[in-house]
Amino acid sequence: MLETNSLKYDVIVIGGGAAGLMCAIEAGKRGRSTLVIERSEKIGKKILISGGGRCNFTNHNAAPHTYQCQNPHFHKSALSRYTQEDFLRLIEKHGIDYYEKKLGQQFCKENAKQIVNLLQAECDEAGVEIRCNCNIEKVFKNEDFKLVTADIEFHADSLVIASGGLSIPKMGATGFGYQVAKKFRMKVTDRQAALVPFVFGKDYLKNFEGLSGISMDTTVKCGNTTFRENILVTHRGVSGPAILQISSYWRPGDTVIIDLLPDLNMEEIIEEQIRKNPLQEIKTAISEHLPKRFVDRVFELWLTNKPLRQLTPKEIEGICRFFHHWEIKPDDTEGYRTAEVTLGGVNTDGISSKTFESKNQPGLYFIGEVLDVTGWLGGYNLQWAWSSGFCAGQYV
């Protein structure tokens, strides 16, 4: 028998973000008494800041290959059972106008609060209870799960961990989900900040003084992975979509290779300009294709500027190599402070890809970012939240 300061539910979801709310909605629809516990003062805080406040809520191109996981097959099932088209139908049901920005990215026309309002409305309709400003101090399992807070104990047959990763701690991110996993003897992979800007060491950073804000369309490569988007020079290093994307594949000590002119052939450009305007300086010719401030700095520090007709074949080769194969070696990333997501998490070998239930602890589920599943930049991680939350909600 429960004490007077105890409450019992069929399902308790820890985390009022995208995955947790989606799971709670589906559990509630099945008639399960469901509680969402959120330690922050309101639900959906990371949703509200996503996509620059317009919420990049999914991506038309979401597919298994756009996610990283130590088990490359784990996420296939959920992504196929609840697709981006399924979430778009939910958006349309609530009359939310949206548009495609680029590369399959879907955004709200108004603001991200529309998505949070949608989730709140669905929770209300499904009879889901939400408690914010609620901090869990301990988690136990006897006949059922017991969650201890400062003033009340909660009990549940099914416990869902949707507490996210370590990214953006100012939004309330903690390692709570990993602690719960370890308490129940589940493995957690190595983790690192992902979708995050690079920082340069102090000496190398001096080369870029005064260039902050310069943006260039590039191809960025690390190992066998390549992305084509803009890079942005910052006061700490480099950022921009292409850098954020490649950061998920970068490890300390790795070299990043940048093609600054992915649509052009530098050798052909030089040869053409030698014929047309042999007295023109090489940096002037290149400044027609890249920001002048950046080109000036390149020739000030790394290359020799001279009239085109004076260039030797070896010098032309060196210029071409630099602009098509610029190598940088980041000192580090900006870390979880600005990272979009956490790479790594609860090891999926211990999780059912069908139900998201722990294989060694019946009734315990993990969904969303807390798992070792990380998507590309551009709505992929929110789609994983919707997919994993929906699928788990059918079984909790």
VOLOZA-136588 format. One line per 2 residues: number of its first residue (from 1); their letters; for each residue x, y, z of N, C-alpha, C. Coordinates in steps of 0.02 Angstrom, whole numbers, plus 50000, padded with zeros to 5 digits. Layout:
NUM) A) X Y Z X Y Z X Y Z; ...
//
This chain:
1) ML) 50042 49940 50000 50000 50000 50000 50044 50062 50000; 50027 50111 49957 50067 50172 49952 50054 50218 50011
3) ET) 50107 50254 50031 50100 50304 50084 50063 50365 50056; 50040 50409 50100 50000 50466 50079 50039 50514 50034
5) NS) 50105 50515 50041 50145 50560 49999 50173 50524 49938; 50139 50470 49917 50160 50432 49859 50105 50432 49806
7) LK) 50127 50431 49743 50080 50427 49687 50103 50371 49641; 50054 50335 49614 50069 50278 49570 50042 50290 49500
9) YD) 50084 50275 49450 50065 50281 49379 50085 50216 49343; 50053 50206 49287 50076 50150 49244 50144 50166 49215
11) VI) 50152 50228 49192 50213 50249 49157 50237 50317 49185; 50301 50321 49200 50332 50385 49215 50387 50398 49164
13) VI) 50385 50456 49133 50436 50477 49085 50478 50532 49117; 50543 50521 49121 50587 50573 49148 50617 50612 49090
15) GG) 50595 50674 49085 50618 50718 49032 50561 50744 48989; 50549 50809 48993 50495 50839 48954 50519 50871 48890
17) GA) 50562 50836 48854 50585 50859 48789 50547 50823 48733; 50575 50826 48673 50541 50798 48615 50526 50723 48622
19) AG) 50577 50684 48639 50567 50611 48644 50520 50593 48700; 50531 50623 48758 50490 50607 48817 50416 50623 48806
21) LM) 50402 50681 48778 50333 50701 48767 50300 50657 48715; 50336 50640 48662 50308 50597 48610 50291 50528 48639
23) CA) 50335 50501 48681 50323 50436 48712 50262 50440 48758; 50259 50493 48798 50203 50501 48845 50136 50506 48809
25) IE) 50135 50542 48753 50074 50549 48714 50049 50481 48690; 50095 50441 48664 50076 50375 48638 50054 50328 48694
27) AG) 50088 50332 48751 50068 50291 48809 49999 50311 48833; 49987 50377 48837 49922 50401 48858 49866 50380 48811
29) KR) 49880 50380 48747 49830 50358 48697 49809 50286 48708; 49854 50246 48736 49840 50175 48749 49804 50165 48816
31) GR) 49787 50220 48849 49751 50215 48912 49795 50205 48972; 49861 50213 48963 49908 50206 49018 49910 50271 49058
33) ST) 49904 50267 49124 49911 50327 49165 49984 50348 49162; 49996 50409 49139 50064 50430 49121 50081 50497 49152
35) LV) 50141 50499 49180 50168 50561 49209 50234 50578 49176; 50242 50642 49157 50306 50668 49133 50336 50710 49188
37) IE) 50398 50695 49206 50434 50734 49256 50489 50774 49222; 50487 50839 49231 50536 50884 49201 50568 50926 49256
39) RS) 50635 50926 49259 50669 50962 49312 50670 51038 49300; 50663 51060 49237 50662 51131 49222 50593 51160 49236
41) EK) 50588 51226 49226 50525 51260 49242 50472 51252 49188; 50491 51227 49129 50443 51216 49076 50467 51160 49029
43) IG) 50420 51133 48993 50437 51079 48946 50467 51109 48882; 50504 51067 48845 50526 51084 48777 50575 51141 48772
45) KK) 50618 51151 48821 50664 51208 48819 50712 51205 48760; 50738 51147 48744 50784 51141 48687 50747 51147 48621
47) IL) 50683 51126 48621 50643 51135 48560 50636 51210 48545; 50625 51250 48598 50613 51321 48589 50672 51358 48559
49) IS) 50733 51334 48571 50792 51369 48544 50817 51337 48479; 50787 51282 48459 50811 51247 48399 50794 51286 48335
51) GG) 50837 51278 48286 50825 51311 48222 50821 51386 48227; 50860 51415 48271 50858 51488 48279 50792 51514 48303
53) GR) 50755 51471 48341 50690 51491 48367 50631 51472 48323; 50646 51443 48264 50592 51422 48219 50583 51346 48219
55) CN) 50626 51310 48253 50623 51238 48261 50629 51200 48195; 50688 51175 48182 50701 51131 48125 50679 51061 48147
57) FT) 50614 51047 48140 50583 50991 48175 50593 50923 48142; 50613 50921 48078 50630 50858 48046 50668 50872 47982
59) NH) 50685 50820 47946 50720 50827 47883 50695 50774 47834; 50678 50795 47773 50653 50748 47723 50703 50693 47708
61) NA) 50767 50706 47720 50819 50658 47702 50840 50612 47759; 50804 50615 47815 50822 50571 47871 50819 50498 47849
63) AP) 50874 50463 47861 50881 50392 47842 50936 50362 47886; 50939 50297 47892 50989 50266 47936 51060 50292 47928
65) HT) 51081 50305 47866 51151 50326 47855 51165 50396 47880; 51113 50434 47899 51124 50502 47924 51131 50503 48001
67) YQ) 51139 50444 48030 51148 50438 48102 51211 50399 48119; 51240 50414 48175 51298 50377 48201 51277 50336 48261
69) CQ) 51299 50274 48262 51285 50229 48318 51335 50171 48313; 51360 50148 48370 51407 50092 48368 51376 50030 48337
71) NP) 51310 50024 48344 51273 49971 48309 51236 50004 48251; 51263 49999 48190 51234 50036 48133 51164 50013 48112
73) HF) 51139 49960 48143 51072 49935 48125 51019 49954 48177; 51039 49975 48236 50992 49985 48291 50935 50032 48274
75) HK) 50950 50089 48243 50901 50142 48234 50858 50133 48172; 50873 50083 48131 50835 50074 48068 50761 50061 48080
77) SA) 50746 50020 48129 50677 50000 48141 50633 50059 48161; 50656 50098 48209 50615 50155 48233 50606 50207 48179
79) LS) 50658 50221 48141 50653 50272 48088 50605 50251 48033; 50597 50185 48024 50550 50161 47973 50479 50157 47999
81) RY) 50471 50148 48065 50404 50142 48095 50371 50210 48109; 50413 50261 48120 50385 50329 48127 50430 50376 48088
83) TQ) 50407 50395 48029 50449 50432 47982 50437 50507 47986; 50477 50544 47947 50468 50616 47943 50399 50634 47914
85) ED) 50373 50592 47870 50307 50604 47842 50253 50596 47896; 50264 50550 47943 50217 50541 47998 50215 50604 48042
87) FL) 50273 50633 48055 50273 50693 48097 50244 50752 48059; 50255 50756 47994 50226 50810 47955 50150 50806 47956
89) RL) 50122 50746 47957 50050 50739 47962 50025 50766 48029; 50064 50756 48082 50045 50783 48148 50048 50859 48147
91) IE) 50099 50886 48115 50106 50959 48107 50045 50987 48071; 50026 50953 48017 49970 50977 47976 49903 50970 48014
93) KH) 49898 50918 48055 49838 50909 48096 49826 50970 48141; 49881 50999 48165 49876 51057 48209 49879 51124 48172
95) GI) 49877 51121 48106 49873 51182 48066 49935 51225 48069; 49993 51194 48078 50055 51232 48083 50085 51239 48013
97) DY) 50096 51301 47992 50128 51314 47928 50203 51302 47934; 50231 51271 47883 50303 51256 47885 50332 51264 47815
99) YE) 50397 51264 47811 50430 51272 47747 50497 51235 47748; 50522 51220 47688 50588 51188 47682 50640 51242 47669
101) KK) 50689 51246 47714 50740 51297 47707 50793 51277 47656; 50826 51221 47668 50875 51194 47621 50891 51122 47642
103) LG) 50917 51084 47596 50940 51016 47609 50890 50974 47649; 50826 50983 47634 50774 50943 47667 50753 50966 47735
105) QQ) 50780 51022 47759 50766 51046 47827 50696 51078 47830; 50655 51056 47878 50587 51081 47887 50583 51126 47948
107) FC) 50556 51186 47937 50551 51236 47991 50479 51261 47999; 50462 51283 48059 50399 51318 48070 50403 51387 48037
109) KE) 50349 51410 48007 50349 51477 47978 50347 51530 48032; 50315 51514 48088 50310 51563 48142 50366 51553 48192
111) NA) 50357 51509 48241 50410 51498 48291 50404 51429 48322; 50457 51412 48361 50463 51345 48390 50410 51332 48443
113) KQ) 50380 51384 48471 50329 51375 48522 50269 51336 48495; 50260 51340 48428 50205 51302 48398 50214 51227 48409
115) IV) 50276 51203 48406 50289 51132 48416 50277 51113 48489; 50299 51155 48536 50287 51141 48607 50212 51142 48621
117) NL) 50176 51190 48592 50104 51193 48602 50069 51131 48574; 50094 51107 48517 50068 51045 48487 50076 50987 48536
119) LQ) 50135 50980 48563 50149 50925 48609 50108 50931 48673; 50100 50992 48698 50058 51003 48757 49986 50984 48743
121) AE) 49961 51005 48685 49892 50989 48667 49881 50914 48660; 49929 50879 48630 49924 50807 48623 49927 50772 48691
123) CD) 49969 50798 48736 49972 50771 48804 49906 50780 48839; 49877 50839 48833 49812 50853 48865 49759 50806 48840
125) EA) 49758 50796 48774 49707 50753 48743 49716 50681 48765; 49779 50660 48776 49793 50590 48795 49790 50580 48871
127) GV) 49776 50633 48909 49771 50627 48981 49838 50622 49017; 49891 50648 48986 49958 50645 49015 49966 50701 49066
129) EI) 49992 50683 49125 50006 50733 49176 50080 50755 49170; 50092 50819 49177 50160 50846 49173 50177 50884 49237
131) RC) 50234 50869 49266 50258 50905 49325 50326 50935 49309; 50329 51001 49310 50393 51037 49300 50423 51056 49367
133) NC) 50484 51082 49365 50519 51099 49427 50521 51041 49476; 50530 50982 49450 50529 50921 49491 50596 50885 49484
135) NI) 50634 50883 49537 50701 50854 49536 50702 50786 49570; 50722 50735 49533 50724 50667 49561 50790 50656 49597
137) EK) 50786 50635 49659 50845 50625 49700 50871 50553 49697; 50825 50505 49693 50845 50434 49692 50796 50394 49649
139) VF) 50822 50340 49620 50781 50293 49582 50794 50223 49609; 50739 50186 49625 50745 50118 49650 50701 50072 49609
141) KN) 50712 50007 49616 50667 49958 49586 50658 49900 49634; 50595 49891 49656 50577 49833 49696 50523 49796 49656
143) ED) 50461 49797 49681 50407 49770 49638 50395 49816 49579; 50402 49881 49591 50396 49930 49537 50453 49980 49544
145) FK) 50453 50031 49501 50503 50083 49505 50481 50136 49555; 50528 50158 49597 50513 50210 49645 50559 50269 49633
147) LV) 50530 50328 49625 50568 50389 49614 50558 50435 49674; 50612 50455 49705 50609 50496 49765 50625 50569 49748
149) TA) 50581 50615 49768 50594 50686 49762 50594 50716 49832; 50601 50781 49838 50605 50813 49903 50541 50806 49944
151) DI) 50484 50802 49911 50422 50802 49949 50373 50747 49930; 50391 50705 49882 50344 50653 49862 50381 50594 49830
153) EF) 50351 50535 49834 50378 50476 49800 50331 50456 49744; 50359 50441 49687 50320 50418 49629 50335 50345 49616
155) HA) 50284 50307 49598 50292 50236 49582 50266 50224 49511; 50297 50178 49476 50276 50162 49407 50295 50091 49390
157) DS) 50255 50061 49346 50273 49995 49319 50325 50002 49264; 50320 50055 49225 50368 50069 49171 50400 50136 49182
159) LV) 50466 50138 49175 50504 50200 49184 50541 50215 49119; 50531 50274 49091 50562 50294 49028 50613 50350 49042
161) IA) 50675 50339 49021 50726 50390 49029 50733 50427 48963; 50711 50490 48964 50714 50533 48905 50746 50599 48925
163) SG) 50798 50594 48966 50828 50653 48997 50882 50686 48955; 50893 50661 48893 50940 50693 48848 51013 50680 48866
165) GL) 51057 50718 48834 51129 50710 48844 51158 50767 48884; 51221 50783 48868 51258 50833 48906 51262 50901 48871
167) SI) 51234 50906 48811 51241 50968 48773 51199 51024 48801; 51227 51084 48800 51197 51146 48823 51174 51141 48896
169) PK) 51221 51136 48943 51202 51130 49014 51161 51188 49041; 51167 51247 49011 51128 51304 49035 51053 51293 49023
171) MG) 51036 51245 48979 50966 51228 48967 50943 51172 49013; 50987 51151 49059 50968 51100 49108 50995 51031 49094
173) AT) 51040 51025 49045 51067 50958 49029 51110 50932 49086; 51102 50868 49101 51142 50834 49152 51158 50763 49129
175) GF) 51198 50728 49168 51213 50659 49153 51166 50610 49187; 51107 50633 49206 51060 50592 49245 51045 50525 49211
177) GY) 51031 50526 49146 51013 50465 49111 51068 50413 49112; 51131 50436 49106 51187 50389 49108 51195 50359 49178
179) QV) 51181 50399 49229 51186 50374 49298 51134 50320 49310; 51074 50330 49285 51021 50279 49293 51042 50215 49256
181) AK) 51068 50223 49196 51090 50164 49158 51142 50124 49196; 51191 50158 49223 51244 50124 49260 51218 50092 49324
183) KF) 51169 50124 49356 51139 50096 49417 51107 50029 49403; 51080 50022 49343 51048 49959 49324 51093 49915 49281
185) RM) 51158 49925 49289 51210 49883 49259 51208 49883 49183; 51193 49941 49155 51194 49948 49082 51257 49986 49061
187) KV) 51282 49970 49002 51344 50002 48978 51329 50069 48945; 51376 50115 48954 51371 50181 48922 51435 50191 48882
189) TD) 51428 50211 48820 51487 50221 48776 51523 50285 48795; 51582 50294 48768 51617 50358 48775 51574 50412 48743
191) RQ) 51576 50472 48773 51536 50527 48748 51580 50588 48732; 51558 50628 48685 51592 50691 48671 51542 50741 48641
193) AA) 51560 50804 48646 51519 50856 48616 51518 50847 48540; 51460 50855 48509 51454 50847 48437 51411 50902 48407
195) LV) 51416 50910 48341 51384 50967 48307 51405 51031 48343; 51470 51043 48344 51498 51095 48387 51557 51129 48350
197) PF) 51567 51194 48361 51623 51229 48328 51691 51204 48353; 51742 51213 48310 51811 51199 48328 51844 51261 48357
199) VF) 51892 51250 48401 51934 51304 48426 52007 51289 48407; 52045 51343 48394 52115 51337 48378 52158 51353 48439
201) GK) 52218 51326 48440 52266 51345 48491 52285 51418 48484; 52311 51447 48538 52325 51519 48541 52370 51542 48484
203) DY) 52424 51505 48470 52471 51526 48419 52440 51524 48349; 52404 51470 48333 52373 51465 48267 52317 51515 48259
205) LK) 52281 51529 48313 52225 51575 48311 52246 51646 48291; 52308 51664 48307 52333 51731 48289 52330 51743 48214
207) NF) 52335 51689 48175 52333 51695 48103 52266 51721 48077; 52215 51718 48119 52147 51734 48096 52120 51798 48128
209) EG) 52162 51836 48162 52140 51898 48192 52111 51944 48140; 52052 51971 48154 52019 52017 48108 51979 51984 48053
211) LS) 51977 51918 48052 51940 51882 47999 51873 51854 48024; 51858 51863 48088 51796 51837 48116 51736 51862 48077
213) GI) 51691 51816 48061 51631 51833 48024 51633 51815 47950; 51693 51798 47925 51699 51778 47855 51669 51708 47845
215) SM) 51626 51701 47795 51593 51638 47780 51609 51617 47709; 51620 51552 47699 51637 51525 47633 51604 51459 47621
217) DT) 51580 51449 47560 51550 51385 47539 51607 51336 47526; 51607 51279 47561 51664 51234 47558 51642 51161 47558
219) TV) 51691 51118 47547 51684 51047 47562 51733 51031 47618; 51708 51001 47671 51749 50987 47730 51753 50912 47740
221) KC) 51814 50887 47751 51825 50815 47756 51865 50797 47818; 51846 50743 47850 51885 50714 47905 51880 50638 47898
223) GN) 51938 50606 47889 51936 50534 47876 51902 50520 47811; 51851 50476 47812 51815 50459 47751 51748 50496 47744
225) TT) 51736 50545 47788 51672 50580 47789 51680 50651 47762; 51633 50671 47719 51636 50737 47687 51568 50771 47690
227) FR) 51568 50837 47704 51507 50877 47702 51519 50939 47659; 51467 50959 47623 51470 51019 47582 51422 51071 47610
229) EN) 51449 51122 47643 51410 51178 47667 51458 51234 47685; 51433 51288 47714 51475 51345 47732 51517 51332 47794
231) IL) 51575 51365 47795 51613 51371 47857 51613 51444 47877; 51623 51458 47941 51623 51526 47967 51684 51535 48012
233) VT) 51725 51585 47998 51782 51601 48041 51755 51637 48103; 51776 51615 48163 51754 51646 48225 51814 51673 48264
235) HR) 51800 51706 48319 51855 51733 48360 51890 51678 48400; 51865 51616 48396 51896 51561 48431 51922 51506 48385
237) GV) 51898 51507 48322 51918 51454 48275 51874 51455 48214; 51840 51399 48200 51795 51395 48143 51729 51362 48163
239) SG) 51675 51385 48132 51609 51358 48144 51574 51353 48077; 51508 51359 48078 51469 51352 48017 51443 51281 48008
241) PA) 51392 51271 47968 51360 51205 47960 51408 51149 47943; 51455 51161 47896 51501 51107 47876 51546 51086 47934
243) IL) 51568 51135 47973 51611 51119 48031 51572 51082 48084; 51511 51105 48098 51470 51070 48148 51459 50997 48127
245) QI) 51444 50987 48064 51433 50919 48039 51495 50875 48049; 51553 50900 48027 51613 50859 48029 51637 50848 48100
247) SS) 51618 50892 48146 51641 50885 48216 51620 50819 48247; 51564 50791 48223 51540 50727 48250 51585 50669 48230
249) YW) 51626 50680 48178 51670 50627 48154 51743 50640 48172; 51756 50698 48202 51824 50718 48221 51842 50692 48290
251) RP) 51905 50673 48298 51931 50654 48363 51994 50694 48375; 52011 50709 48438 52070 50750 48453 52132 50724 48416
253) GD) 52167 50769 48383 52226 50751 48345 52214 50743 48271; 52149 50736 48251 52133 50727 48180 52144 50792 48141
255) TV) 52162 50784 48079 52167 50841 48032 52102 50847 47993; 52080 50908 47982 52021 50922 47942 52044 50954 47877
257) II) 52018 50929 47821 52039 50954 47755 51980 50992 47724; 51994 51054 47702 51942 51098 47676 51957 51117 47604
259) DL) 51909 51104 47559 51913 51127 47490 51876 51194 47488; 51913 51249 47480 51885 51316 47481 51851 51335 47416
261) LP) 51862 51296 47363 51832 51310 47298 51804 51245 47268; 51753 51216 47300 51731 51149 47281 51701 51144 47210
263) DL) 51678 51200 47183 51648 51199 47116 51696 51220 47061; 51757 51238 47080 51804 51265 47031 51868 51224 47029
265) NM) 51905 51233 46976 51971 51202 46969 52022 51258 46969; 52059 51264 47025 52105 51320 47033 52158 51322 46978
267) EE) 52182 51264 46957 52233 51262 46905 52206 51292 46840; 52144 51275 46822 52114 51302 46761 52104 51378 46767
269) II) 52084 51400 46827 52075 51472 46837 52140 51510 46826; 52194 51483 46855 52259 51517 46849 52283 51518 46776
271) EE) 52276 51461 46743 52298 51457 46673 52259 51505 46629; 52193 51510 46642 52151 51556 46603 52172 51629 46615
273) QI) 52184 51646 46678 52202 51715 46695 52272 51732 46670; 52317 51683 46666 52384 51696 46638 52377 51716 46565
275) RK) 52330 51684 46529 52319 51701 46459 52286 51770 46451; 52238 51784 46495 52198 51845 46488 52233 51907 46518
277) NP) 52265 51897 46576 52291 51955 46613 52355 51936 46649; 52409 51923 46614 52470 51896 46644 52503 51943 46695
279) LQ) 52488 52007 46692 52519 52054 46740 52480 52058 46806; 52421 52029 46808 52381 52031 46869 52413 51988 46924
281) EI) 52409 52011 46986 52436 51972 47042 52391 51912 47055; 52421 51858 47077 52384 51797 47089 52330 51806 47142
283) KT) 52345 51844 47195 52295 51851 47249 52235 51892 47225; 52247 51938 47177 52191 51976 47148 52145 51930 47109
285) AI) 52176 51884 47071 52136 51836 47031 52094 51792 47076; 52123 51769 47132 52086 51724 47177 52033 51761 47216
287) SE) 52044 51826 47229 51995 51866 47267 51929 51874 47230; 51928 51857 47165 51865 51858 47128 51820 51800 47150
289) HL) 51849 51751 47184 51811 51690 47202 51804 51679 47277; 51844 51714 47317 51843 51707 47390 51848 51776 47422
291) PK) 51827 51782 47486 51831 51847 47520 51902 51876 47518; 51908 51939 47498 51974 51970 47489 52015 51970 47553
293) RF) 51982 51984 47610 52019 51985 47674 52052 51918 47688; 52015 51865 47673 52042 51798 47685 52100 51783 47638
295) VD) 52091 51799 47575 52144 51786 47525 52207 51826 47542; 52197 51890 47561 52255 51931 47580 52295 51899 47636
297) RV) 52259 51872 47686 52292 51841 47743 52329 51777 47722; 52298 51739 47678 52330 51678 47654 52398 51693 47622
299) FE) 52398 51744 47579 52461 51761 47545 52510 51797 47591; 52484 51828 47642 52528 51859 47691 52565 51807 47733
301) LW) 52531 51751 47747 52559 51702 47794 52586 51639 47761; 52553 51615 47709 52569 51548 47685 52591 51543 47613
303) LT) 52573 51590 47571 52590 51587 47501 52624 51651 47478; 52659 51647 47422 52694 51706 47394 52653 51738 47339
305) NK) 52641 51802 47346 52603 51839 47295 52650 51867 47242; 52631 51861 47179 52671 51889 47124 52627 51891 47062
307) PL) 52648 51927 47010 52610 51927 46947 52601 51856 46920; 52545 51844 46889 52529 51777 46864 52583 51749 46818
309) RQ) 52610 51792 46774 52658 51766 46725 52724 51744 46757; 52736 51764 46820 52798 51746 46853 52792 51680 46893
311) LT) 52733 51653 46897 52723 51591 46936 52756 51532 46903; 52791 51493 46943 52822 51431 46918 52772 51374 46924
313) PK) 52781 51320 46887 52735 51262 46893 52730 51237 46966; 52786 51238 47003 52785 51215 47072 52744 51262 47116
315) EI) 52749 51328 47102 52710 51376 47141 52636 51369 47126; 52619 51357 47063 52549 51347 47045 52522 51285 47080
317) EG) 52562 51232 47081 52541 51170 47116 52529 51183 47190; 52573 51223 47222 52565 51238 47293 52503 51280 47306
319) IC) 52488 51328 47263 52428 51370 47270 52365 51327 47263; 52365 51284 47212 52307 51240 47202 52296 51194 47261
321) RF) 52350 51167 47286 52344 51122 47344 52316 51158 47404; 52340 51220 47416 52315 51256 47475 52240 51267 47471
323) FH) 52215 51293 47415 52144 51312 47411 52097 51252 47402; 52123 51197 47377 52081 51137 47370 52093 51087 47426
325) HW) 52145 51098 47466 52165 51048 47515 52194 51082 47576; 52158 51133 47600 52180 51171 47659 52174 51127 47721
327) EI) 52229 51116 47755 52228 51072 47813 52228 51114 47877; 52181 51099 47921 52181 51130 47987 52181 51075 48040
329) KP) 52210 51089 48096 52212 51040 48151 52184 51074 48213; 52119 51067 48224 52087 51100 48282 52120 51078 48347
331) DD) 52124 51125 48394 52150 51110 48460 52098 51072 48500; 52034 51090 48489 51980 51060 48528 51914 51083 48497
333) TE) 51859 51066 48529 51794 51095 48511 51773 51142 48567; 51719 51179 48555 51693 51223 48607 51660 51185 48664
335) GY) 51652 51119 48656 51626 51078 48710 51550 51080 48716; 51526 51051 48770 51454 51044 48779 51418 51111 48786
337) RT) 51455 51163 48803 51424 51229 48812 51385 51251 48750; 51412 51237 48690 51379 51258 48629 51360 51199 48583
339) AE) 51375 51138 48604 51361 51080 48562 51286 51070 48553; 51267 51052 48493 51196 51037 48480 51174 50972 48513
341) VT) 51220 50923 48514 51203 50857 48540 51264 50824 48572; 51251 50767 48604 51303 50725 48633 51313 50665 48588
343) LG) 51375 50653 48567 51392 50593 48529 51405 50537 48579; 51373 50479 48568 51379 50424 48616 51323 50426 48667
345) GV) 51323 50376 48711 51270 50373 48762 51258 50301 48784; 51198 50287 48805 51181 50220 48829 51191 50171 48771
347) NT) 51230 50119 48784 51248 50071 48732 51185 50034 48707; 51174 50038 48642 51113 50009 48613 51113 49933 48612
349) DG) 51170 49901 48624 51171 49828 48628 51128 49803 48685; 51117 49846 48735 51077 49827 48793 51005 49848 48787
351) IS) 50984 49872 48728 50917 49900 48718 50882 49864 48661; 50818 49850 48668 50780 49821 48613 50766 49875 48560
353) SK) 50783 49861 48498 50771 49910 48445 50697 49915 48428; 50657 49866 48451 50585 49867 48438 50548 49906 48492
355) TF) 50564 49893 48555 50525 49922 48610 50562 49976 48648; 50629 49979 48642 50673 50025 48679 50677 50007 48753
357) ES) 50659 49946 48769 50664 49921 48838 50733 49893 48850; 50757 49902 48911 50821 49873 48931 50816 49797 48929
359) KN) 50867 49766 48904 50867 49692 48899 50879 49659 48966; 50909 49694 49013 50922 49662 49078 50881 49692 49135
361) QP) 50838 49741 49120 50796 49771 49172 50726 49783 49144; 50682 49734 49151 50614 49741 49124 50580 49804 49151
363) GL) 50545 49839 49106 50508 49899 49126 50548 49963 49121; 50613 49959 49106 50655 50018 49101 50669 50032 49027
365) YF) 50655 50094 49005 50662 50112 48935 50707 50174 48927; 50742 50177 48871 50785 50235 48855 50769 50258 48784
367) IG) 50759 50323 48776 50742 50351 48711 50777 50418 48700; 50782 50438 48636 50809 50504 48620 50884 50509 48626
369) EV) 50907 50568 48643 50979 50584 48642 51019 50546 48694; 50987 50521 48747 51024 50484 48798 51054 50420 48770
371) LD) 51026 50395 48715 51052 50336 48682 51112 50352 48638; 51150 50302 48621 51207 50310 48575 51182 50312 48503
373) VT) 51142 50363 48487 51118 50376 48419 51122 50451 48408; 51162 50472 48359 51172 50543 48346 51162 50558 48273
375) GW) 51117 50605 48259 51102 50623 48190 51143 50681 48165; 51139 50693 48100 51170 50751 48069 51135 50815 48092
377) LG) 51165 50871 48076 51135 50936 48087 51079 50948 48036; 51023 50975 48059 50970 50992 48012 50904 50958 48023
379) GY) 50885 50945 48085 50820 50914 48101 50823 50839 48111; 50881 50809 48101 50888 50736 48107 50881 50713 48179
381) NL) 50907 50750 48227 50903 50729 48297 50833 50736 48325; 50796 50787 48303 50727 50790 48324 50686 50733 48294
383) QW) 50702 50715 48232 50666 50658 48203 50681 50594 48242; 50743 50586 48266 50758 50528 48307 50717 50530 48372
385) AW) 50709 50589 48400 50668 50596 48461 50596 50574 48447; 50567 50599 48392 50498 50580 48376 50493 50504 48364
387) SS) 50540 50477 48326 50536 50406 48308 50546 50361 48368; 50597 50373 48408 50610 50330 48466 50555 50339 48518
389) GF) 50532 50400 48528 50478 50412 48576 50413 50378 48555; 50396 50384 48493 50334 50352 48467 50337 50277 48476
391) CA) 50393 50247 48456 50398 50174 48459 50396 50147 48530; 50433 50180 48574 50431 50158 48645 50361 50166 48674
393) GQ) 50326 50219 48652 50259 50231 48678 50209 50177 48663; 50224 50135 48614 50179 50079 48598 50186 50020 48647
395) YV) 50239 50022 48688 50254 49963 48730 50258 49978 48805; 50269 50040 48824 50280 50055 48895 50217 50041 48936
//
